[in-house]
Amino acid sequence: MTFGERLSELAEENGFSTRKQLADELGIPSTTLRNYEKGSREPGHSFLKQVSQLFNVSVDYLLGLTDEKETLKNFRVNKAEQILIEN
């Protein structure tokens, strides 16, 4: 799955029904967001960080390096470690 596909999926999962809503939340033009979604433009590191924080997922997930969303916590632990801690 590409960054654009993951971005679109996360937007839908989090109640952003239009591209403009998400673009406004991120403080970017909707045309820029469309270019990210379509893959015609690559996001910079600050944008990746912003999206990561907004949707509470790792940058690795956004970049397709992992399929695990890995919710960000105060302490960075992976899913298996989080389960062990909770048990």
N, C-alpha and C positions, 0 to 999 in steps of 0.2 A: 504494500500500500504506500502511495506517495505522500509527501508532506501535505499537498493540497487536498488529497482525499481525507487524510486524518483531520485536517483543519475543518473541513466541511462537516465531517462526522461529529466532531466535538462540538461544533457550533449548534448542530441540530439537537444533539443529546442535552445541551445546556440551555435550550429554549430560545436560541436566536433564530427567529423564523425568516429573517431576511438578511441578505449580505450587508445591507446598509446598517442594520442594528449592530452587527458585530464590528463593522468598520468604525462606527461611531464610538463603540466601547474601547476599541484599540487606538483610536485617535488617528486613523489613516483614511485616505480616500477609498471609496468602495471599488474603484478601478484597480487600485493597488492590491486590494484583497482578492479581487477576481484573478489578477495575474498570478498571485501566489497559489490560488486554488487550481488554476489551469496549468500551472507549472511553467509559465512563460517568464517568470521572475523568481529568483532565489531569495529567501528571507535572510536578513543579517542576524548576527548573534543577539543583538539587543531585542529584536522582534521575537526571536525564538524564546528568549527569556520571558518576555512579556506574555506570550501565549501560554508558556509553561505555567506561569503563576496564575493567569486567569482561569485556566482549566484544571489546575492542580495535577499536572502530569509532568513526566520527565522530558527533557529535551531529547534524550535518546529515543523515547517513544515517538515524538514528533518527527524525528529524522528517519524513523523506520529501522533503527538499530535494534529494537526490541519490540515485541508485541504486547508486553506487559506495561500497563499504563503507569505503574509505580507511583502511587499517590505521594506527593511531597509532604513530608512531616518536618518538624523542627529538627529531628535527628534523621539523617538519611540512612534508611535501612531498606533492604529489598523485601519482597513479599514474604519469602520464607522466614526471614528474621522477624518480621512483624507478627507473623502467626505464632512463632515461638514466644515472643514477648507477651502477646495477649493471653497465651495459655498459661 
